Amino acid sequence: MDYQVKLELQRQNKVLRNLLKWMEAMEKKMNPAEKLLDGTDVMKLFGVSERTLAQWRKDNVIDFVKIGNVVRYSQGAINEMIKRNDGKLSKTKKWDLQRN
């Protein structure tokens, strides 16, 4: 790998790590409705697979934030999603979820 490319990748990785540290620090200061959840938390909450969660993102069913390769979901957006769907979130053949 070219030396300049390697240096640039290292610089970008450092920036990403700093952003993630900042994001984690901000999460601690947020009120519970603003808390950010990772994909594992959301999959457990709804009892869905990683693929289903990816499909929800693609279909704009669930709001998310992405920094680099890291995806997070706000607790407030999750709560709104549940309200929009009257608490009925299930994995079905045809998505019956209301989109944003």
DRENMAR-565828 format. One record per residue (C-alpha): residue in three letters; x, y, z. Coordinates in steps of 0.2 Angstrom, whole numbers, padded with zeros to 4 digits, always signed. Layout:
<atoms>
AlaXYZ...
</atoms>
This chain:
<atoms>
Met+0000+0000+0000Asp+0006+0017-0004Tyr+0014+0026+0011Gln+0003+0042+0008Val-0013+0032+0007Lys-0008+0022+0023Leu-0005+0039+0032Glu-0022+0046+0026Leu-0031+0030+0032Gln-0023+0032+0049Arg-0028+0050+0050Gln-0046+0046+0045Asn-0047+0031+0058Lys-0041+0043+0071Val-0054+0056+0067Leu-0067+0042+0067Arg-0061+0036+0084Asn-0062+0054+0091Leu-0080+0056+0084Leu-0085+0040+0092Lys-0078+0045+0109Trp-0087+0062+0108Met-0103+0053+0103Glu-0101+0041+0118Ala-0098+0056+0130Met-0113+0065+0123Glu-0124+0050+0126Lys-0120+0050+0144Lys-0126+0068+0145Met-0142+0065+0136Asn-0159+0063+0144Pro-0166+0045+0142Ala-0177+0050+0127Glu-0161+0055+0118Lys-0151+0040+0122Leu-0143+0032+0107Leu-0145+0013+0105Asp-0134+0001+0095Gly-0141-0012+0083Thr-0140-0026+0095Asp-0151-0016+0108Val-0164-0012+0095Met-0164-0030+0088Lys-0167-0037+0106Leu-0180-0024+0109Phe-0191-0029+0094Gly-0185-0047+0092Val-0179-0045+0075Ser-0164-0050+0065Glu-0150-0039+0058Arg-0157-0041+0041Thr-0174-0034+0046Leu-0166-0019+0055Ala-0157-0015+0039Gln-0173-0017+0029Trp-0181-0005+0041Arg-0167+0008+0038Lys-0168+0006+0020Asp-0187+0008+0020Asn-0186+0023+0031Val-0196+0014+0045Ile-0183+0018+0058Asp-0173+0034+0061Phe-0154+0032+0063Val-0138+0041+0064Lys-0122+0034+0055Ile-0105+0040+0058Gly-0092+0030+0047Asn-0098+0012+0049Val-0106+0015+0066Val-0125+0015+0066Arg-0135+0021+0081Tyr-0154+0024+0085Ser-0161+0037+0096Gln-0172+0031+0110Gly-0184+0045+0106Ala-0186+0040+0088Ile-0189+0022+0094Asn-0203+0028+0105Glu-0211+0038+0091Met-0210+0023+0079Ile-0219+0012+0092Lys-0232+0026+0094Arg-0235+0027+0075Asn-0238+0009+0075Asp-0249+0007+0090Gly-0236-0004+0099Lys-0238-0017+0085Leu-0221-0020+0078Ser-0219-0037+0071Lys-0209-0045+0057Thr-0222-0050+0043Lys-0220-0055+0025Lys-0227-0038+0020Trp-0221-0024+0030Asp-0236-0016+0039Leu-0226-0003+0048Gln-0230+0016+0045Arg-0215+0025+0038Asn-0209+0042+0044
</atoms>
